[in-house]
Amino acid sequence: MKKLNLFSLAWPIFIETALFMLLGFIDVFVLSKYDDLAASAVNTANQVVSIVTIVFTVISGASAVLISQNLGAKNNKHASRIAALSITFSVLCGLVVSILLLFFNRPILVFIGAEGKILEFASQYLLIVGGFLFLQAYLNALSVIIRNHGMTQVSMYVTVVMNIMNTVLDIFFVLGLCGFPKLGVLGVAIATTFSRIVGAVILTVVVFKKVEKPSMFKLLRPFPKGDIKNMMKIGIPSALESFLYNLSQLVVTGIVLTCLSDKDLVAKTYVQNITMFFYIFSVSIGQASQILIGHLVGANKQDEAYKQGFRGYRNALIITMALSVVGIIFRSQLIGLFTADPTVIELGSNIIIMNIILELGRTTNLVIISCLRGSGDVIFPTACAIFSMWVISALGSYIFAVVFNMGIYGLWVAFAADECFRGLLMLIRWKSGKWRTKRFASTDETISAA
């Protein structure tokens, strides 16, 4: 495998992440031309999807750390066994989640406060996307294997294909162009699912021709109990952190649905779909840094890993802040892409100004937490998340938005406070060097089932 560096890993991840975000952006954008509430309904449904798919991150998140550290330690056979475990358990967990969403999507949506047209639209979406969610679990497992072998460009190309297919199908099925039926939300769900099928087929061919062999599944006999134990040690805290974030966001959506107006919900939906493009560099640099630091820690090069973490953070912060400033300058035009409603444009424009403080904290978390995960230090970020996401973000959203009557602006005050507080703690943790003792990779090629 060729020598890895931050740029060679990050730029394909950046393009892939941008295109992946664009998939959701296009869904919401096309639906906004169909019905504003349909766009908000799909956004609400995707928050449910984000929560139930946290189980996938237990596997993929742990696999990423273990594969990268074992490759760094030159334990290639051990890395292959982790890959086989990742695929097997991802598919099994994906099937369970798909069945749950297929039969219980409507009760879940009612539970979080969805009603009327939003409930109907969101239920239609979850019936199809949720029923085939095992495809996303499988895609996650394959992407982890490819990325941690340094082949980030391959994953990027597959996302390009998926993005083009999703966009074309969205336009035809949602708006009913070229004689196709006007399916609305149902069309978005079909387009999303079909593009995932195509992506899964392509990645399967690549993984088993370029990276691994089907015979790697033989490494699962005898059953690798030790690897499962390590996957749970890494995966559960990491997944819990993601779960707490998505659940807190779902609680916030419930606050908006029950305490604020439809225009607040629409503004929140559009702003979140715009601002996700502000932090895509942070996401890509964070993921690239995790791969690099996993390899470096696996090779016992902790000092180099420490410097690499701060290099990645500095680059991400400069780029994200610059993009946020550009977003502020063109805020009204950006919101105007989605709607002509003056109230929604005013709400969204003001939020984008406030959002720059949130991005300062979010950039820190996205990069430094990824660095900590790459080193194997996963407990501390989760412990901080338990407090901050619920006390500062979720409870704070209710206090500022409802009790202090700040409306949707109160949500962003709470969001920014949460991200900045956790970001400061993550910086202190990385500088302390306590992550240096969290290495999981062994120093030889021996594989034990214990």
Secondary structure, DSSP 8 states (H G I E B T S, - for coil): -----HHHHHHHHHHHHHHHHHHHHHHHHHHHTT-HHHHHHHHHHHHHHHHHTHHHHHHHHHHHHHHHHHHHTT-HHHHHHHHHHHHHHHHHHHHHHHHHHHHHHHHHHHHTT--HHHHHHHHHHHHHHTTTTHHHHHHHHHHHHHHHTT-HHHHHHHHHHHHHHHHHHHHHHHH-GGG----THHHHHHHHHHHHHHHHHHHHHHIIIII--GGGGGGGSS--HHHHHHHHHHHHHHHHHHHHHHHHHHHHHHHHHHHS-HHHHHHHHHHHHHHTTTSHHHHHHHHHHHHHHHHHHHTT-HHHHHHHHHHHHHHHHHHHHHHHHHHHHTHHHHHHTT---HHHHHHHHHHHHHHHHHHHHHHHHHHHHHHHHHHT--HHHHHHHHHIIIIIIIHHHHIIIIIS--THHHHHHHHHHHHHHHHHHHHHHHHHTGGGG-----SSS-----
